[in-house]
Every structure is written in structure tokens, then in C-alpha cells.
Amino acid sequence: GVPADVTEDRKAVIQSVIVRIMKARKRMAHQALVAEVMQQVSCRFQATTCDIKKHMDVLIDKEYLERLPGQDQNAVYDYLA
């Protein structure tokens, strides 16, 4: 497995990348956001769709993002912070 401190670092990287992208775009579709995050972190490590989705949910809970009503795969996110 991946050491806990590495997992924590990756969590911070993924969340900050999501926030940075959303701050620039304001609104983005789920698939486009996941693809952009994967591309931006790919030079550092391989992020899974599952990891990214989990961190998007954390950011929704922290009220950085809002998921607009819609089906899961067609979800659209708004930047709130």
C-alpha cells in the first residue's frame, strides 16, 4: 500500500488542483473536471477517478463546490468559495 503521509499529500494536491481549476472555470461538467484533474496531477502520481470523486465530495461538504441537480455522470459543478 501507499504510506499514510503520501496519501495525505496526494489528498491535498488533488483538492488544491480541483479548487484551482474551478476557481478559473467557475462551472464545469463532471467528466471534464475529472479529466483535467487527472491530467494536472499525472506528472506527480496516478490519481484514480474514484479518488478524485471522493475529494470532490469532500469539497462539496466544505462548501467549496456545489453539484447542480442532475444525473451522476452528467453532473455539473459550480465553484462557491
PDB file with SEQRES, HELIX, SHEET and CRYST1 records, atoms N, CA, C and O in Angstrom:
SEQRES   1 A   81  GLY VAL PRO ALA ASP VAL THR GLU ASP ARG LYS ALA VAL          
SEQRES   2 A   81  ILE GLN SER VAL ILE VAL ARG ILE MET LYS ALA ARG LYS          
SEQRES   3 A   81  ARG MET ALA HIS GLN ALA LEU VAL ALA GLU VAL MET GLN          
SEQRES   4 A   81  GLN VAL SER CYS ARG PHE GLN ALA THR THR CYS ASP ILE          
SEQRES   5 A   81  LYS LYS HIS MET ASP VAL LEU ILE ASP LYS GLU TYR LEU          
SEQRES   6 A   81  GLU ARG LEU PRO GLY GLN ASP GLN ASN ALA VAL TYR ASP          
SEQRES   7 A   81  TYR LEU ALA                                                  
HELIX    1 AA1 ALA A    4  ARG A   25  1                                  22    
HELIX    2 AA2 HIS A   30  VAL A   41  1                                  12    
HELIX    3 AA3 THR A   49  ASP A   61  1                                  13    
SHEET    1 AA1 3 ARG A  27  ALA A  29  0                                        
SHEET    2 AA1 3 VAL A  76  TYR A  79 -1                                        
SHEET    3 AA1 3 LEU A  65  LEU A  68 -1                                        
CRYST1    1.000    1.000    1.000  90.00  90.00  90.00 P 1           1          
ATOM      1  N   GLY A   1       0.812  -1.210   0.000  1.00  0.00           N  
ATOM      2  CA  GLY A   1       0.000   0.000   0.000  1.00  0.00           C  
ATOM      3  C   GLY A   1       0.845   1.260   0.000  1.00  0.00           C  
ATOM      4  O   GLY A   1       2.068   1.214   0.138  1.00  0.00           O  
ATOM      5  N   VAL A   2       0.177   2.364  -0.155  1.00  0.00           N  
ATOM      6  CA  VAL A   2       0.827   3.669  -0.172  1.00  0.00           C  
ATOM      7  C   VAL A   2       0.937   4.174   1.264  1.00  0.00           C  
ATOM      8  O   VAL A   2      -0.048   4.123   1.999  1.00  0.00           O  
ATOM      9  N   PRO A   3       2.112   4.664   1.689  1.00  0.00           N  
ATOM     10  CA  PRO A   3       2.257   5.188   3.052  1.00  0.00           C  
ATOM     11  C   PRO A   3       1.247   6.303   3.356  1.00  0.00           C  
ATOM     12  O   PRO A   3       0.853   7.056   2.465  1.00  0.00           O  
ATOM     13  N   ALA A   4       0.837   6.394   4.621  1.00  0.00           N  
ATOM     14  CA  ALA A   4      -0.197   7.351   5.032  1.00  0.00           C  
ATOM     15  C   ALA A   4       0.182   8.799   4.725  1.00  0.00           C  
ATOM     16  O   ALA A   4      -0.671   9.582   4.307  1.00  0.00           O  
ATOM     17  N   ASP A   5       1.451   9.163   4.926  1.00  0.00           N  
ATOM     18  CA  ASP A   5       1.843  10.557   4.673  1.00  0.00           C  
ATOM     19  C   ASP A   5       1.780  10.896   3.184  1.00  0.00           C  
ATOM     20  O   ASP A   5       1.482  12.030   2.811  1.00  0.00           O  
ATOM     21  N   VAL A   6       2.061   9.907   2.341  1.00  0.00           N  
ATOM     22  CA  VAL A   6       1.953  10.111   0.887  1.00  0.00           C  
ATOM     23  C   VAL A   6       0.487  10.284   0.507  1.00  0.00           C  
ATOM     24  O   VAL A   6       0.146  11.136  -0.314  1.00  0.00           O  
ATOM     25  N   THR A   7      -0.380   9.469   1.111  1.00  0.00           N  
ATOM     26  CA  THR A   7      -1.820   9.570   0.861  1.00  0.00           C  
ATOM     27  C   THR A   7      -2.330  10.957   1.255  1.00  0.00           C  
ATOM     28  O   THR A   7      -3.133  11.552   0.537  1.00  0.00           O  
ATOM     29  N   GLU A   8      -1.865  11.472   2.399  1.00  0.00           N  
ATOM     30  CA  GLU A   8      -2.254  12.818   2.852  1.00  0.00           C  
ATOM     31  C   GLU A   8      -1.778  13.887   1.873  1.00  0.00           C  
ATOM     32  O   GLU A   8      -2.523  14.810   1.545  1.00  0.00           O  
ATOM     33  N   ASP A   9      -0.542  13.761   1.409  1.00  0.00           N  
ATOM     34  CA  ASP A   9      -0.006  14.712   0.427  1.00  0.00           C  
ATOM     35  C   ASP A   9      -0.839  14.709  -0.846  1.00  0.00           C  
ATOM     36  O   ASP A   9      -1.176  15.764  -1.384  1.00  0.00           O  
ATOM     37  N   ARG A  10      -1.162  13.523  -1.319  1.00  0.00           N  
ATOM     38  CA  ARG A  10      -1.945  13.395  -2.558  1.00  0.00           C  
ATOM     39  C   ARG A  10      -3.326  14.000  -2.390  1.00  0.00           C  
ATOM     40  O   ARG A  10      -3.852  14.641  -3.300  1.00  0.00           O  
ATOM     41  N   LYS A  11      -3.914  13.787  -1.209  1.00  0.00           N  
ATOM     42  CA  LYS A  11      -5.233  14.343  -0.918  1.00  0.00           C  
ATOM     43  C   LYS A  11      -5.187  15.861  -1.052  1.00  0.00           C  
ATOM     44  O   LYS A  11      -6.054  16.465  -1.683  1.00  0.00           O  
ATOM     45  N   ALA A  12      -4.170  16.469  -0.454  1.00  0.00           N  
ATOM     46  CA  ALA A  12      -4.016  17.927  -0.508  1.00  0.00           C  
ATOM     47  C   ALA A  12      -3.798  18.409  -1.942  1.00  0.00           C  
ATOM     48  O   ALA A  12      -4.360  19.422  -2.358  1.00  0.00           O  
ATOM     49  N   VAL A  13      -2.974  17.671  -2.692  1.00  0.00           N  
ATOM     50  CA  VAL A  13      -2.691  18.043  -4.086  1.00  0.00           C  
ATOM     51  C   VAL A  13      -3.974  17.984  -4.914  1.00  0.00           C  
ATOM     52  O   VAL A  13      -4.293  18.930  -5.635  1.00  0.00           O  
ATOM     53  N   ILE A  14      -4.704  16.881  -4.810  1.00  0.00           N  
ATOM     54  CA  ILE A  14      -5.936  16.712  -5.605  1.00  0.00           C  
ATOM     55  C   ILE A  14      -6.940  17.813  -5.254  1.00  0.00           C  
ATOM     56  O   ILE A  14      -7.532  18.422  -6.146  1.00  0.00           O  
ATOM     57  N   GLN A  15      -7.132  18.067  -3.966  1.00  0.00           N  
ATOM     58  CA  GLN A  15      -8.104  19.093  -3.568  1.00  0.00           C  
ATOM     59  C   GLN A  15      -7.699  20.482  -4.052  1.00  0.00           C  
ATOM     60  O   GLN A  15      -8.543  21.249  -4.516  1.00  0.00           O  
ATOM     61  N   SER A  16      -6.406  20.810  -3.946  1.00  0.00           N  
ATOM     62  CA  SER A  16      -5.984  22.140  -4.392  1.00  0.00           C  
ATOM     63  C   SER A  16      -6.083  22.284  -5.910  1.00  0.00           C  
ATOM     64  O   SER A  16      -6.391  23.364  -6.416  1.00  0.00           O  
ATOM     65  N   VAL A  17      -5.822  21.194  -6.635  1.00  0.00           N  
ATOM     66  CA  VAL A  17      -5.963  21.227  -8.098  1.00  0.00           C  
ATOM     67  C   VAL A  17      -7.431  21.431  -8.479  1.00  0.00           C  
ATOM     68  O   VAL A  17      -7.735  22.227  -9.368  1.00  0.00           O  
ATOM     69  N   ILE A  18      -8.339  20.719  -7.813  1.00  0.00           N  
ATOM     70  CA  ILE A  18      -9.781  20.876  -8.082  1.00  0.00           C  
ATOM     71  C   ILE A  18     -10.192  22.331  -7.839  1.00  0.00           C  
ATOM     72  O   ILE A  18     -10.870  22.938  -8.669  1.00  0.00           O  
ATOM     73  N   VAL A  19      -9.778  22.884  -6.697  1.00  0.00           N  
ATOM     74  CA  VAL A  19     -10.153  24.261  -6.356  1.00  0.00           C  
ATOM     75  C   VAL A  19      -9.581  25.247  -7.379  1.00  0.00           C  
ATOM     76  O   VAL A  19     -10.272  26.168  -7.815  1.00  0.00           O  
ATOM     77  N   ARG A  20      -8.314  25.047  -7.756  1.00  0.00           N  
ATOM     78  CA  ARG A  20      -7.671  25.948  -8.727  1.00  0.00           C  
ATOM     79  C   ARG A  20      -8.406  25.922 -10.072  1.00  0.00           C  
ATOM     80  O   ARG A  20      -8.655  26.971 -10.667  1.00  0.00           O  
ATOM     81  N   ILE A  21      -8.749  24.729 -10.544  1.00  0.00           N  
ATOM     82  CA  ILE A  21      -9.461  24.593 -11.822  1.00  0.00           C  
ATOM     83  C   ILE A  21     -10.825  25.267 -11.732  1.00  0.00           C  
ATOM     84  O   ILE A  21     -11.208  26.033 -12.616  1.00  0.00           O  
ATOM     85  N   MET A  22     -11.555  24.974 -10.656  1.00  0.00           N  
ATOM     86  CA  MET A  22     -12.909  25.505 -10.518  1.00  0.00           C  
ATOM     87  C   MET A  22     -12.906  27.022 -10.319  1.00  0.00           C  
ATOM     88  O   MET A  22     -13.825  27.710 -10.763  1.00  0.00           O  
ATOM     89  N   LYS A  23     -11.874  27.540  -9.653  1.00  0.00           N  
ATOM     90  CA  LYS A  23     -11.762  28.985  -9.450  1.00  0.00           C  
ATOM     91  C   LYS A  23     -11.631  29.673 -10.815  1.00  0.00           C  
ATOM     92  O   LYS A  23     -12.187  30.748 -11.040  1.00  0.00           O  
ATOM     93  N   ALA A  24     -10.889  29.036 -11.710  1.00  0.00           N  
ATOM     94  CA  ALA A  24     -10.684  29.594 -13.048  1.00  0.00           C  
ATOM     95  C   ALA A  24     -11.923  29.439 -13.932  1.00  0.00           C  
ATOM     96  O   ALA A  24     -12.267  30.345 -14.690  1.00  0.00           O  
ATOM     97  N   ARG A  25     -12.591  28.288 -13.830  1.00  0.00           N  
ATOM     98  CA  ARG A  25     -13.698  27.971 -14.750  1.00  0.00           C  
ATOM     99  C   ARG A  25     -15.078  28.352 -14.235  1.00  0.00           C  
ATOM    100  O   ARG A  25     -15.998  28.590 -15.018  1.00  0.00           O  
ATOM    101  N   LYS A  26     -15.219  28.408 -12.905  1.00  0.00           N  
ATOM    102  CA  LYS A  26     -16.499  28.712 -12.238  1.00  0.00           C  
ATOM    103  C   LYS A  26     -17.527  27.581 -12.329  1.00  0.00           C  
ATOM    104  O   LYS A  26     -18.129  27.217 -11.320  1.00  0.00           O  
ATOM    105  N   ARG A  27     -17.735  27.021 -13.528  1.00  0.00           N  
ATOM    106  CA  ARG A  27     -18.701  25.924 -13.688  1.00  0.00           C  
ATOM    107  C   ARG A  27     -18.092  24.890 -14.621  1.00  0.00           C  
ATOM    108  O   ARG A  27     -17.490  25.234 -15.638  1.00  0.00           O  
ATOM    109  N   MET A  28     -18.256  23.614 -14.264  1.00  0.00           N  
ATOM    110  CA  MET A  28     -17.637  22.576 -15.084  1.00  0.00           C  
ATOM    111  C   MET A  28     -18.396  21.265 -14.970  1.00  0.00           C  
ATOM    112  O   MET A  28     -18.924  20.935 -13.907  1.00  0.00           O  
ATOM    113  N   ALA A  29     -18.450  20.518 -16.065  1.00  0.00           N  
ATOM    114  CA  ALA A  29     -19.087  19.206 -16.077  1.00  0.00           C  
ATOM    115  C   ALA A  29     -18.185  18.184 -15.384  1.00  0.00           C  
ATOM    116  O   ALA A  29     -16.960  18.310 -15.396  1.00  0.00           O  
ATOM    117  N   HIS A  30     -18.806  17.177 -14.786  1.00  0.00           N  
ATOM    118  CA  HIS A  30     -18.095  16.154 -14.010  1.00  0.00           C  
ATOM    119  C   HIS A  30     -16.940  15.528 -14.792  1.00  0.00           C  
ATOM    120  O   HIS A  30     -15.803  15.517 -14.322  1.00  0.00           O  
ATOM    121  N   GLN A  31     -17.235  15.004 -15.990  1.00  0.00           N  
ATOM    122  CA  GLN A  31     -16.217  14.288 -16.759  1.00  0.00           C  
ATOM    123  C   GLN A  31     -15.047  15.203 -17.130  1.00  0.00           C  
ATOM    124  O   GLN A  31     -13.888  14.791 -17.082  1.00  0.00           O  
ATOM    125  N   ALA A  32     -15.360  16.440 -17.497  1.00  0.00           N  
ATOM    126  CA  ALA A  32     -14.320  17.396 -17.885  1.00  0.00           C  
ATOM    127  C   ALA A  32     -13.429  17.729 -16.694  1.00  0.00           C  
ATOM    128  O   ALA A  32     -12.210  17.833 -16.829  1.00  0.00           O  
ATOM    129  N   LEU A  33     -14.048  17.894 -15.526  1.00  0.00           N  
ATOM    130  CA  LEU A  33     -13.278  18.224 -14.320  1.00  0.00           C  
ATOM    131  C   LEU A  33     -12.367  17.065 -13.925  1.00  0.00           C  
ATOM    132  O   LEU A  33     -11.194  17.276 -13.615  1.00  0.00           O  
ATOM    133  N   VAL A  34     -12.901  15.840 -13.934  1.00  0.00           N  
ATOM    134  CA  VAL A  34     -12.100  14.658 -13.591  1.00  0.00           C  
ATOM    135  C   VAL A  34     -10.910  14.528 -14.554  1.00  0.00           C  
ATOM    136  O   VAL A  34      -9.781  14.283 -14.129  1.00  0.00           O  
ATOM    137  N   ALA A  35     -11.180  14.695 -15.844  1.00  0.00           N  
ATOM    138  CA  ALA A  35     -10.119  14.573 -16.856  1.00  0.00           C  
ATOM    139  C   ALA A  35      -9.030  15.627 -16.644  1.00  0.00           C  
ATOM    140  O   ALA A  35      -7.840  15.330 -16.744  1.00  0.00           O  
ATOM    141  N   GLU A  36      -9.449  16.857 -16.350  1.00  0.00           N  
ATOM    142  CA  GLU A  36      -8.499  17.954 -16.145  1.00  0.00           C  
ATOM    143  C   GLU A  36      -7.641  17.720 -14.895  1.00  0.00           C  
ATOM    144  O   GLU A  36      -6.434  17.958 -14.908  1.00  0.00           O  
ATOM    145  N   VAL A  37      -8.280  17.250 -13.815  1.00  0.00           N  
ATOM    146  CA  VAL A  37      -7.536  16.961 -12.578  1.00  0.00           C  
ATOM    147  C   VAL A  37      -6.517  15.857 -12.841  1.00  0.00           C  
ATOM    148  O   VAL A  37      -5.356  15.983 -12.451  1.00  0.00           O  
ATOM    149  N   MET A  38      -6.939  14.776 -13.498  1.00  0.00           N  
ATOM    150  CA  MET A  38      -6.033  13.659 -13.809  1.00  0.00           C  
ATOM    151  C   MET A  38      -4.836  14.144 -14.605  1.00  0.00           C  
ATOM    152  O   MET A  38      -3.697  13.762 -14.335  1.00  0.00           O  
ATOM    153  N   GLN A  39      -5.104  14.987 -15.584  1.00  0.00           N  
ATOM    154  CA  GLN A  39      -4.032  15.488 -16.439  1.00  0.00           C  
ATOM    155  C   GLN A  39      -3.057  16.341 -15.627  1.00  0.00           C  
ATOM    156  O   GLN A  39      -1.844  16.231 -15.805  1.00  0.00           O  
ATOM    157  N   GLN A  40      -3.580  17.192 -14.734  1.00  0.00           N  
ATOM    158  CA  GLN A  40      -2.716  18.093 -13.973  1.00  0.00           C  
ATOM    159  C   GLN A  40      -1.886  17.381 -12.906  1.00  0.00           C  
ATOM    160  O   GLN A  40      -0.793  17.840 -12.576  1.00  0.00           O  
ATOM    161  N   VAL A  41      -2.389  16.260 -12.356  1.00  0.00           N  
ATOM    162  CA  VAL A  41      -1.602  15.559 -11.327  1.00  0.00           C  
ATOM    163  C   VAL A  41      -0.760  14.430 -11.909  1.00  0.00           C  
ATOM    164  O   VAL A  41       0.053  13.834 -11.201  1.00  0.00           O  
ATOM    165  N   SER A  42      -0.947  14.130 -13.194  1.00  0.00           N  
ATOM    166  CA  SER A  42      -0.300  12.963 -13.805  1.00  0.00           C  
ATOM    167  C   SER A  42       1.227  13.000 -13.759  1.00  0.00           C  
ATOM    168  O   SER A  42       1.876  11.954 -13.747  1.00  0.00           O  
ATOM    169  N   CYS A  43       1.799  14.210 -13.734  1.00  0.00           N  
ATOM    170  CA  CYS A  43       3.264  14.299 -13.674  1.00  0.00           C  
ATOM    171  C   CYS A  43       3.791  13.942 -12.281  1.00  0.00           C  
ATOM    172  O   CYS A  43       4.982  13.674 -12.122  1.00  0.00           O  
ATOM    173  N   ARG A  44       2.917  13.937 -11.276  1.00  0.00           N  
ATOM    174  CA  ARG A  44       3.336  13.642  -9.905  1.00  0.00           C  
ATOM    175  C   ARG A  44       2.949  12.231  -9.460  1.00  0.00           C  
ATOM    176  O   ARG A  44       3.743  11.534  -8.827  1.00  0.00           O  
ATOM    177  N   PHE A  45       1.719  11.813  -9.796  1.00  0.00           N  
ATOM    178  CA  PHE A  45       1.248  10.468  -9.452  1.00  0.00           C  
ATOM    179  C   PHE A  45       0.002  10.151 -10.262  1.00  0.00           C  
ATOM    180  O   PHE A  45      -0.567  11.028 -10.912  1.00  0.00           O  
ATOM    181  N   GLN A  46      -0.419   8.884 -10.220  1.00  0.00           N  
ATOM    182  CA  GLN A  46      -1.593   8.436 -10.959  1.00  0.00           C  
ATOM    183  C   GLN A  46      -2.813   8.504 -10.040  1.00  0.00           C  
ATOM    184  O   GLN A  46      -2.935   7.706  -9.110  1.00  0.00           O  
ATOM    185  N   ALA A  47      -3.702   9.440 -10.293  1.00  0.00           N  
ATOM    186  CA  ALA A  47      -4.926   9.554  -9.499  1.00  0.00           C  
ATOM    187  C   ALA A  47      -6.020   8.729 -10.157  1.00  0.00           C  
ATOM    188  O   ALA A  47      -6.115   8.686 -11.383  1.00  0.00           O  
ATOM    189  N   THR A  48      -6.845   8.075  -9.350  1.00  0.00           N  
ATOM    190  CA  THR A  48      -7.973   7.320  -9.904  1.00  0.00           C  
ATOM    191  C   THR A  48      -9.216   8.204  -9.934  1.00  0.00           C  
ATOM    192  O   THR A  48      -9.319   9.177  -9.187  1.00  0.00           O  
ATOM    193  N   THR A  49     -10.151   7.853 -10.804  1.00  0.00           N  
ATOM    194  CA  THR A  49     -11.431   8.560 -10.877  1.00  0.00           C  
ATOM    195  C   THR A  49     -12.105   8.534  -9.514  1.00  0.00           C  
ATOM    196  O   THR A  49     -12.700   9.521  -9.081  1.00  0.00           O  
ATOM    197  N   CYS A  50     -12.002   7.390  -8.846  1.00  0.00           N  
ATOM    198  CA  CYS A  50     -12.602   7.202  -7.522  1.00  0.00           C  
ATOM    199  C   CYS A  50     -12.015   8.187  -6.506  1.00  0.00           C  
ATOM    200  O   CYS A  50     -12.754   8.797  -5.733  1.00  0.00           O  
ATOM    201  N   ASP A  51     -10.677   8.345  -6.508  1.00  0.00           N  
ATOM    202  CA  ASP A  51     -10.008   9.303  -5.607  1.00  0.00           C  
ATOM    203  C   ASP A  51     -10.527  10.718  -5.846  1.00  0.00           C  
ATOM    204  O   ASP A  51     -10.880  11.436  -4.910  1.00  0.00           O  
ATOM    205  N   ILE A  52     -10.565  11.094  -7.105  1.00  0.00           N  
ATOM    206  CA  ILE A  52     -10.961  12.456  -7.466  1.00  0.00           C  
ATOM    207  C   ILE A  52     -12.401  12.720  -7.048  1.00  0.00           C  
ATOM    208  O   ILE A  52     -12.712  13.772  -6.491  1.00  0.00           O  
ATOM    209  N   LYS A  53     -13.276  11.756  -7.321  1.00  0.00           N  
ATOM    210  CA  LYS A  53     -14.694  11.894  -6.965  1.00  0.00           C  
ATOM    211  C   LYS A  53     -14.846  12.058  -5.448  1.00  0.00           C  
ATOM    212  O   LYS A  53     -15.638  12.870  -4.971  1.00  0.00           O  
ATOM    213  N   LYS A  54     -14.061  11.262  -4.704  1.00  0.00           N  
ATOM    214  CA  LYS A  54     -14.095  11.329  -3.238  1.00  0.00           C  
ATOM    215  C   LYS A  54     -13.705  12.734  -2.756  1.00  0.00           C  
ATOM    216  O   LYS A  54     -14.332  13.284  -1.851  1.00  0.00           O  
ATOM    217  N   HIS A  55     -12.675  13.297  -3.364  1.00  0.00           N  
ATOM    218  CA  HIS A  55     -12.221  14.629  -2.956  1.00  0.00           C  
ATOM    219  C   HIS A  55     -13.178  15.725  -3.414  1.00  0.00           C  
ATOM    220  O   HIS A  55     -13.280  16.767  -2.766  1.00  0.00           O  
ATOM    221  N   MET A  56     -13.879  15.502  -4.522  1.00  0.00           N  
ATOM    222  CA  MET A  56     -14.899  16.452  -4.955  1.00  0.00           C  
ATOM    223  C   MET A  56     -16.023  16.474  -3.913  1.00  0.00           C  
ATOM    224  O   MET A  56     -16.553  17.535  -3.584  1.00  0.00           O  
ATOM    225  N   ASP A  57     -16.380  15.291  -3.399  1.00  0.00           N  
ATOM    226  CA  ASP A  57     -17.422  15.206  -2.363  1.00  0.00           C  
ATOM    227  C   ASP A  57     -16.997  15.926  -1.082  1.00  0.00           C  
ATOM    228  O   ASP A  57     -17.807  16.594  -0.439  1.00  0.00           O  
ATOM    229  N   VAL A  58     -15.717  15.782  -0.717  1.00  0.00           N  
ATOM    230  CA  VAL A  58     -15.189  16.484   0.463  1.00  0.00           C  
ATOM    231  C   VAL A  58     -15.321  17.993   0.269  1.00  0.00           C  
ATOM    232  O   VAL A  58     -15.734  18.708   1.182  1.00  0.00           O  
ATOM    233  N   LEU A  59     -14.967  18.475  -0.930  1.00  0.00           N  
ATOM    234  CA  LEU A  59     -15.042  19.908  -1.215  1.00  0.00           C  
ATOM    235  C   LEU A  59     -16.486  20.409  -1.265  1.00  0.00           C  
ATOM    236  O   LEU A  59     -16.754  21.571  -0.959  1.00  0.00           O  
ATOM    237  N   ILE A  60     -17.411  19.534  -1.650  1.00  0.00           N  
ATOM    238  CA  ILE A  60     -18.837  19.887  -1.603  1.00  0.00           C  
ATOM    239  C   ILE A  60     -19.258  20.043  -0.138  1.00  0.00           C  
ATOM    240  O   ILE A  60     -19.959  20.990   0.221  1.00  0.00           O  
ATOM    241  N   ASP A  61     -18.817  19.094   0.703  1.00  0.00           N  
ATOM    242  CA  ASP A  61     -19.124  19.171   2.140  1.00  0.00           C  
ATOM    243  C   ASP A  61     -18.546  20.437   2.768  1.00  0.00           C  
ATOM    244  O   ASP A  61     -19.166  21.045   3.640  1.00  0.00           O  
ATOM    245  N   LYS A  62     -17.350  20.831   2.318  1.00  0.00           N  
ATOM    246  CA  LYS A  62     -16.697  22.044   2.850  1.00  0.00           C  
ATOM    247  C   LYS A  62     -17.240  23.314   2.193  1.00  0.00           C  
ATOM    248  O   LYS A  62     -16.802  24.420   2.509  1.00  0.00           O  
ATOM    249  N   GLU A  63     -18.203  23.144   1.272  1.00  0.00           N  
ATOM    250  CA  GLU A  63     -18.862  24.249   0.570  1.00  0.00           C  
ATOM    251  C   GLU A  63     -17.930  25.067  -0.331  1.00  0.00           C  
ATOM    252  O   GLU A  63     -18.081  26.280  -0.469  1.00  0.00           O  
ATOM    253  N   TYR A  64     -16.968  24.373  -0.936  1.00  0.00           N  
ATOM    254  CA  TYR A  64     -16.160  24.993  -1.989  1.00  0.00           C  
ATOM    255  C   TYR A  64     -16.860  24.809  -3.329  1.00  0.00           C  
ATOM    256  O   TYR A  64     -16.804  25.671  -4.206  1.00  0.00           O  
ATOM    257  N   LEU A  65     -17.524  23.658  -3.461  1.00  0.00           N  
ATOM    258  CA  LEU A  65     -18.214  23.312  -4.701  1.00  0.00           C  
ATOM    259  C   LEU A  65     -19.672  23.018  -4.407  1.00  0.00           C  
ATOM    260  O   LEU A  65     -20.058  22.710  -3.279  1.00  0.00           O  
ATOM    261  N   GLU A  66     -20.467  23.124  -5.463  1.00  0.00           N  
ATOM    262  CA  GLU A  66     -21.865  22.720  -5.386  1.00  0.00           C  
ATOM    263  C   GLU A  66     -22.150  21.868  -6.606  1.00  0.00           C  
ATOM    264  O   GLU A  66     -21.798  22.238  -7.726  1.00  0.00           O  
ATOM    265  N   ARG A  67     -22.797  20.708  -6.387  1.00  0.00           N  
ATOM    266  CA  ARG A  67     -23.189  19.855  -7.502  1.00  0.00           C  
ATOM    267  C   ARG A  67     -24.595  20.272  -7.900  1.00  0.00           C  
ATOM    268  O   ARG A  67     -25.523  20.199  -7.095  1.00  0.00           O  
ATOM    269  N   LEU A  68     -24.751  20.706  -9.137  1.00  0.00           N  
ATOM    270  CA  LEU A  68     -26.073  21.099  -9.608  1.00  0.00           C  
ATOM    271  C   LEU A  68     -26.913  19.842  -9.795  1.00  0.00           C  
ATOM    272  O   LEU A  68     -26.380  18.783 -10.127  1.00  0.00           O  
ATOM    273  N   PRO A  69     -28.238  19.952  -9.583  1.00  0.00           N  
ATOM    274  CA  PRO A  69     -29.085  18.767  -9.745  1.00  0.00           C  
ATOM    275  C   PRO A  69     -28.909  18.142 -11.132  1.00  0.00           C  
ATOM    276  O   PRO A  69     -28.807  18.854 -12.132  1.00  0.00           O  
ATOM    277  N   GLY A  70     -28.874  16.834 -11.182  1.00  0.00           N  
ATOM    278  CA  GLY A  70     -28.687  16.130 -12.454  1.00  0.00           C  
ATOM    279  C   GLY A  70     -28.167  14.738 -12.194  1.00  0.00           C  
ATOM    280  O   GLY A  70     -27.816  14.401 -11.064  1.00  0.00           O  
ATOM    281  N   GLN A  71     -28.116  13.921 -13.240  1.00  0.00           N  
ATOM    282  CA  GLN A  71     -27.629  12.560 -13.110  1.00  0.00           C  
ATOM    283  C   GLN A  71     -26.154  12.572 -12.741  1.00  0.00           C  
ATOM    284  O   GLN A  71     -25.438  13.536 -13.011  1.00  0.00           O  
ATOM    285  N   ASP A  72     -25.716  11.491 -12.124  1.00  0.00           N  
ATOM    286  CA  ASP A  72     -24.353  11.422 -11.601  1.00  0.00           C  
ATOM    287  C   ASP A  72     -23.292  11.683 -12.664  1.00  0.00           C  
ATOM    288  O   ASP A  72     -22.418  12.527 -12.466  1.00  0.00           O  
ATOM    289  N   GLN A  73     -23.352  10.979 -13.781  1.00  0.00           N  
ATOM    290  CA  GLN A  73     -22.310  11.129 -14.803  1.00  0.00           C  
ATOM    291  C   GLN A  73     -22.404  12.450 -15.557  1.00  0.00           C  
ATOM    292  O   GLN A  73     -21.418  12.925 -16.120  1.00  0.00           O  
ATOM    293  N   ASN A  74     -23.612  13.045 -15.562  1.00  0.00           N  
ATOM    294  CA  ASN A  74     -23.782  14.310 -16.277  1.00  0.00           C  
ATOM    295  C   ASN A  74     -23.753  15.498 -15.308  1.00  0.00           C  
ATOM    296  O   ASN A  74     -24.145  16.611 -15.659  1.00  0.00           O  
ATOM    297  N   ALA A  75     -23.283  15.241 -14.086  1.00  0.00           N  
ATOM    298  CA  ALA A  75     -23.296  16.276 -13.062  1.00  0.00           C  
ATOM    299  C   ALA A  75     -22.463  17.476 -13.497  1.00  0.00           C  
ATOM    300  O   ALA A  75     -21.469  17.349 -14.211  1.00  0.00           O  
ATOM    301  N   VAL A  76     -22.905  18.642 -13.041  1.00  0.00           N  
ATOM    302  CA  VAL A  76     -22.192  19.879 -13.289  1.00  0.00           C  
ATOM    303  C   VAL A  76     -21.912  20.513 -11.930  1.00  0.00           C  
ATOM    304  O   VAL A  76     -22.762  20.502 -11.040  1.00  0.00           O  
ATOM    305  N   TYR A  77     -20.708  21.065 -11.785  1.00  0.00           N  
ATOM    306  CA  TYR A  77     -20.305  21.659 -10.510  1.00  0.00           C  
ATOM    307  C   TYR A  77     -20.130  23.157 -10.664  1.00  0.00           C  
ATOM    308  O   TYR A  77     -19.662  23.645 -11.693  1.00  0.00           O  
ATOM    309  N   ASP A  78     -20.519  23.885  -9.607  1.00  0.00           N  
ATOM    310  CA  ASP A  78     -20.292  25.320  -9.527  1.00  0.00           C  
ATOM    311  C   ASP A  78     -19.283  25.585  -8.431  1.00  0.00           C  
ATOM    312  O   ASP A  78     -19.267  24.894  -7.412  1.00  0.00           O  
ATOM    313  N   TYR A  79     -18.442  26.584  -8.636  1.00  0.00           N  
ATOM    314  CA  TYR A  79     -17.471  26.995  -7.627  1.00  0.00           C  
ATOM    315  C   TYR A  79     -18.140  28.018  -6.709  1.00  0.00           C  
ATOM    316  O   TYR A  79     -18.730  28.989  -7.183  1.00  0.00           O  
ATOM    317  N   LEU A  80     -18.048  27.799  -5.385  1.00  0.00           N  
ATOM    318  CA  LEU A  80     -18.743  28.667  -4.432  1.00  0.00           C  
ATOM    319  C   LEU A  80     -17.833  29.604  -3.656  1.00  0.00           C  
ATOM    320  O   LEU A  80     -18.212  30.745  -3.390  1.00  0.00           O  
ATOM    321  N   ALA A  81     -16.637  29.146  -3.287  1.00  0.00           N  
ATOM    322  CA  ALA A  81     -15.812  29.868  -2.303  1.00  0.00           C  
ATOM    323  C   ALA A  81     -15.358  31.239  -2.783  1.00  0.00           C  
ATOM    324  O   ALA A  81     -14.662  31.948  -2.056  1.00  0.00           O  
TER     325      ALA A  81                                                      
END                                                                             
